[in-house]
Amino acid sequence: MPLVTRQAGASPAPPASTRTRHPLTVTYVDPDGVEWHWSDPKSRVRVLSVTGIGGPPAAYTDTALAGGGNLPREYQPAKRSIVIGLHVYDDESQAGLLELVDQLTFALWTERAGLPAPGRLVFGRPDGTSRQIEVLCTSGPEHTDTDSTRDAYQRDTDYALTFESALDPLFQDAAPTGPIVFGAPPEAGGVPPMPPVLLTPSSTLGETTVTNSGNGDAYPVWTITGPGVPTLTNVTTGREFSLAALSEGEVVTVDTRPTLQSAVDQLGNDRWGDLVKESPRDLWTLVPGRNVLNLALESAEEGSQISMVYHRRWLRA
């Protein structure tokens, strides 16, 4: 029989039953910003079960080859469905239960002023971090079995709710990463830098590296302060975009998120027409892992800078 060995002096791992484990917590934020803490023991709306928060379904397209087989064309996450079981109760009165169900029903009606109005599901982890996703509720609160129906809302009830991802089937951090600031080195003595000036977090000119520690592409939001002519390149992916010249003190924010792509200056003016790119995809992402960036500001001066923030994205909660 095989021998089981361990390092001398090492303590055996504790039995699984004695290890401290904590479930993910679930919070729902309705379209009006009201938070429902469904994992709070004091809440009258308690989560019973959650499915659909693992890896997303994949949308895959290919082309049949003449000699047999298929050529993959596209592979990307598709819309996901999340099903949550809830227990709703009121120990004080039937009137209190009915009022609570009214409030919950409106919170889950993800439409306001005739337009879709996503809510958010926030899943908290034991380490204090959380991941969230925008959702539309596609099955309103209704009884899940005949016993609850016969009870006629007298004491408590259970619901099974279905949520569909609204825009993005991936989860993202509740808190952003950044801002990460890249500034032009001060012109203090020595030979002044010649344009274009490559911006890095340190005084060393050249390329810089940003590591996206999420497992999904992240979409930066850039803030560019003039003067200078900015060109932003992700060397890792080969994508690049630039912007028309900015004057001293002029600030333009470039949002690369697919459904929110925009370029706006500090006065709120639309600067989309000043972007130079071949396609919207050139407003590039940070891929998972190491990204080599080349951020240049031609004719930059002291005070010119580029900064970015982004939310890490995740394949699961």
C-alpha positions in Angstrom: 0.0 0.0 0.0 1.3 3.6 -0.6 2.9 5.4 2.2 1.5 8.8 3.4 4.3 11.1 4.5 4.5 14.6 5.9 7.3 17.0 6.8 8.6 16.5 10.3 7.1 18.9 12.8 4.3 19.9 10.4 0.8 19.8 11.9 -1.8 17.9 10.0 -4.5 19.9 8.2 -7.6 20.4 10.3 -10.7 18.4 9.4 -12.8 20.1 6.8 -15.7 20.3 9.3 -13.6 22.6 11.7 -12.5 25.1 9.0 -14.3 28.5 9.0 -16.2 29.1 5.9 -18.5 31.9 4.9 -21.0 32.1 2.0 -21.1 35.0 -0.4 -23.4 37.7 0.8 -26.1 39.1 -1.6 -27.2 42.7 -1.8 -29.7 44.0 -4.4 -29.6 47.7 -5.3 -32.9 48.7 -7.0 -33.1 51.3 -9.9 -33.7 54.0 -7.3 -30.5 53.2 -5.4 -32.2 51.5 -2.4 -30.2 48.7 -1.0 -31.8 45.4 0.0 -29.4 43.3 2.1 -30.7 39.9 1.5 -28.0 38.1 3.5 -28.6 40.2 6.7 -30.0 38.0 9.4 -32.2 40.9 10.5 -33.7 41.4 7.1 -37.3 40.3 6.4 -36.2 39.4 2.9 -33.6 36.5 3.1 -31.8 34.8 0.3 -32.3 31.0 0.1 -30.4 30.0 -3.0 -28.4 31.5 -5.9 -27.6 30.0 -9.3 -26.0 31.5 -12.4 -23.1 33.3 -10.9 -20.3 31.0 -12.2 -18.7 31.3 -15.6 -20.8 33.0 -18.3 -22.4 31.1 -21.2 -20.3 31.5 -24.4 -21.5 32.9 -27.7 -19.4 31.0 -30.3 -19.5 31.4 -34.1 -17.5 29.5 -36.7 -17.3 28.9 -40.4 -17.5 25.4 -42.0 -14.4 24.4 -43.9 -14.6 22.8 -47.3 -12.4 19.8 -46.3 -14.4 19.3 -43.0 -14.0 20.9 -39.6 -14.8 24.4 -38.6 -12.8 27.7 -38.4 -13.5 29.5 -35.1 -14.5 33.1 -35.7 -15.7 34.6 -32.5 -15.9 33.5 -28.8 -17.3 35.8 -26.3 -19.5 35.8 -23.2 -23.3 35.8 -23.8 -26.1 37.1 -21.7 -26.4 35.3 -18.4 -29.4 34.4 -16.2 -29.2 34.5 -12.4 -31.9 32.8 -10.3 -32.3 33.7 -6.7 -34.6 32.1 -4.1 -36.0 34.5 -1.5 -37.9 34.0 1.8 -40.1 37.0 2.7 -41.8 37.3 6.1 -43.2 39.7 8.6 -43.7 38.4 12.2 -45.8 41.4 13.3 -48.8 41.4 11.0 -50.3 40.4 7.7 -50.5 44.1 6.7 -46.8 44.4 7.3 -46.1 41.5 5.0 -48.3 42.9 2.3 -46.6 46.3 2.5 -43.2 44.6 2.3 -44.2 42.6 -0.8 -45.5 45.8 -2.4 -42.1 47.5 -1.8 -40.2 44.4 -3.1 -42.3 44.1 -6.2 -41.6 47.7 -7.2 -37.9 47.4 -6.4 -37.7 44.4 -8.8 -39.7 46.2 -11.5 -36.6 47.3 -13.4 -38.3 50.0 -15.5 -38.6 53.7 -14.7 -40.2 56.4 -16.9 -41.0 54.0 -19.6 -37.3 52.8 -20.1 -35.4 49.8 -18.8 -33.7 50.7 -15.5 -31.3 48.0 -14.4 -30.7 47.2 -10.8 -27.5 45.7 -9.4 -26.7 42.5 -7.7 -23.6 42.8 -5.4 -21.9 39.6 -4.1 -19.7 40.2 -1.1 -16.7 37.9 -0.5 -15.3 36.9 2.9 -12.2 39.0 2.3 -14.3 42.2 2.2 -14.2 42.7 -1.6 -17.3 42.5 -3.7 -18.3 42.0 -7.4 -21.4 43.4 -9.0 -23.5 43.1 -12.1 -26.3 45.2 -13.6 -29.5 43.1 -14.1 -33.1 43.3 -15.2 -35.6 41.2 -13.3 -37.6 39.1 -15.8 -39.8 37.2 -13.4 -41.6 39.2 -10.7 -42.2 37.9 -7.2 -44.7 35.1 -7.3 -45.4 32.1 -5.1 -43.2 29.0 -5.8 -45.6 26.3 -4.6 -49.3 25.6 -3.9 -48.8 25.7 -0.1 -47.8 29.3 -0.3 -50.6 30.0 -2.6 -53.2 28.5 -0.2 -51.6 30.5 2.6 -52.7 33.7 0.8 -50.0 36.0 2.1 -50.9 35.5 5.7 -47.5 34.9 7.2 -44.6 34.4 4.9 -43.8 33.3 1.3 -41.0 32.1 -0.9 -40.1 33.4 -4.4 -37.8 32.3 -7.2 -36.6 35.4 -9.1 -34.9 35.4 -12.5 -32.4 38.2 -13.4 -30.9 38.7 -16.8 -27.6 40.6 -17.3 -28.4 44.1 -18.6 -25.4 45.1 -20.6 -22.4 43.2 -19.4 -22.5 39.4 -18.6 -19.3 39.7 -16.6 -19.0 40.9 -13.0 -16.9 43.8 -12.0 -15.3 45.2 -8.9 -17.5 47.5 -6.9 -14.4 49.7 -6.3 -12.3 51.0 -9.2 -8.6 50.5 -9.6 -6.8 53.9 -9.8 -6.5 56.6 -10.7 -3.1 55.7 -12.1 -1.3 58.9 -13.1 1.3 59.2 -15.8 2.9 62.7 -15.8 5.5 64.5 -17.9 8.9 64.8 -16.0 9.6 68.4 -14.8 11.8 70.5 -16.9 14.4 71.2 -14.2 17.9 71.3 -15.5 19.6 69.1 -18.0 18.5 68.6 -21.6 14.8 69.1 -21.9 12.8 66.1 -23.2 12.2 66.2 -26.9 8.7 65.5 -28.3 7.0 63.2 -28.2 7.4 62.8 -24.4 6.6 59.2 -23.2 4.8 59.3 -19.9 5.5 56.8 -17.1 4.8 56.7 -13.4 8.4 57.4 -12.8 10.9 59.9 -14.3 12.2 57.3 -16.7 11.1 57.7 -20.3 9.8 54.7 -22.2 7.1 52.1 -22.1 5.3 51.2 -18.9 3.4 48.1 -17.8 0.0 47.9 -16.2 -1.2 44.5 -14.9 -4.9 43.7 -15.0 -5.3 41.2 -12.2 -8.9 40.4 -13.2 -9.8 37.5 -15.5 -11.8 39.6 -18.0 -10.9 42.6 -20.2 -11.0 45.9 -18.4 -12.1 49.2 -20.0 -10.1 52.2 -18.9 -11.6 55.7 -18.5 -8.8 58.2 -19.5 -8.4 61.8 -18.3 -5.9 63.7 -20.5 -4.6 67.1 -19.4 -3.0 69.4 -21.9 -1.0 70.8 -23.4 0.0 68.2 -25.9 -1.1 65.8 -28.6 -1.8 62.4 -27.0 -1.3 59.0 -28.5 -2.3 56.0 -26.4 -1.0 52.6 -27.5 -1.5 49.1 -26.0 1.6 47.4 -27.4 0.4 44.1 -26.1 -2.7 44.1 -28.2 -1.5 46.4 -31.0 -4.4 48.8 -30.6 -3.9 52.6 -30.7 -5.9 55.8 -30.6 -5.0 59.5 -30.5 -6.6 62.8 -29.9 -6.3 66.3 -31.4 -4.0 68.8 -29.7 -5.0 70.0 -26.3 -4.1 73.5 -25.1 -2.7 74.3 -21.7 -5.2 73.3 -18.9 -7.6 71.7 -21.3 -8.9 68.3 -20.0 -10.6 65.6 -22.0 -12.1 62.4 -20.6 -12.2 59.4 -22.9 -14.5 56.6 -21.8 -13.7 53.3 -23.6 -16.6 51.2 -22.1 -18.5 49.7 -25.1 -22.0 51.1 -24.1 -20.6 54.4 -22.8 -17.9 55.3 -25.3 -17.4 59.1 -25.3 -14.9 61.9 -25.3 -15.9 65.0 -23.3 -13.9 68.1 -22.2 -14.0 69.8 -18.8 -16.8 72.1 -20.0 -19.0 69.2 -21.1 -18.4 69.7 -24.8 -18.5 66.6 -27.1 -15.0 65.9 -28.4 -15.7 62.6 -30.1 -14.8 64.1 -33.4 -11.3 64.8 -32.2 -10.5 61.1 -31.7 -8.3 59.5 -34.3 -9.0 55.7 -34.6 -9.8 53.1 -37.3 -12.7 51.6 -35.3 -14.4 51.8 -31.9 -12.4 48.7 -31.0 -9.2 50.9 -31.0 -10.5 52.4 -27.8 -8.6 49.4 -26.3 -9.0 47.3 -23.3 -6.6 46.1 -20.7 -6.4 42.3 -21.3 -6.0 40.0 -18.3 -2.4 40.0 -17.1 0.5 42.2 -18.3 -0.2 45.1 -20.6 2.7 47.0 -22.1 1.6 50.6 -22.7 3.1 53.4 -24.7 1.5 56.7 -23.7 2.8 59.7 -25.6 2.1 63.5 -25.4 3.8 65.3 -28.2 4.7 68.9 -27.2 4.0 68.1 -23.6 5.0 70.5 -20.9 5.3 70.3 -17.1 1.7 69.8 -15.9 0.7 67.7 -18.8 -0.6 64.3 -17.7 -2.6 61.3 -18.5 -4.5 59.3 -15.9 -6.8 56.3 -16.0 -9.2 54.4 -13.8 -10.8 51.0 -14.5 -12.9 48.3 -12.9 -11.5 44.8 -13.0 -14.0 42.4 -14.6 -14.5 38.8 -13.6 -16.0 35.7 -15.3 -17.8 34.8 -12.0 -19.0 36.4 -8.8 
